[in-house]
């Protein structure tokens, strides 16, 4: 029962954010032609994601809600901040939220198979992992140096993911960050900021 209630509230929160920010309110033809045309519809918590065939290929489009705010991202050239594909995705969700398959977020402690690993990596962004790593006192610069990656390249992998454009090394980079989060002793690691544990 609790799970059912959670599901209802997550859908409700996404809907509320869409309404509040007037996502999906445009009746523009550029938008309406995509409404309902999305496939691979998924919902992970308060993030909805789907794909749609546009003018220059298939785009991955998402809306994620945080603190009541909906943020759009799309792999088309307009990209971040909400293009007409994002608006169409919002409309599609408002019309039929149940058509978005709820995908459970995989917990890190619960990875046993390669399928688990794939779904875990899909459910967490590189930006989020890097934030967790920073919280542990390891800077992005120190991390990039340690694995021999150019800092600018690391930044490009991260910002591209936010636009649903995926570098081949995205998964490997996430794994490297994860390894650092779980294994590096912050207080003694060289090149890392000293941080006292509470
Ligand atoms: Zn777009």
Boltz pocket constraint, residues with backbone or C-beta under 6 A from the ligand:
constraints:
  - pocket:
      binder: B
      contacts: [[A, 59], [A, 74], [A, 75], [A, 76], [A, 77], [A, 78], [A, 79], [A, 83], [A, 84], [A, 85], [A, 86]]
      max_distance: 6.0
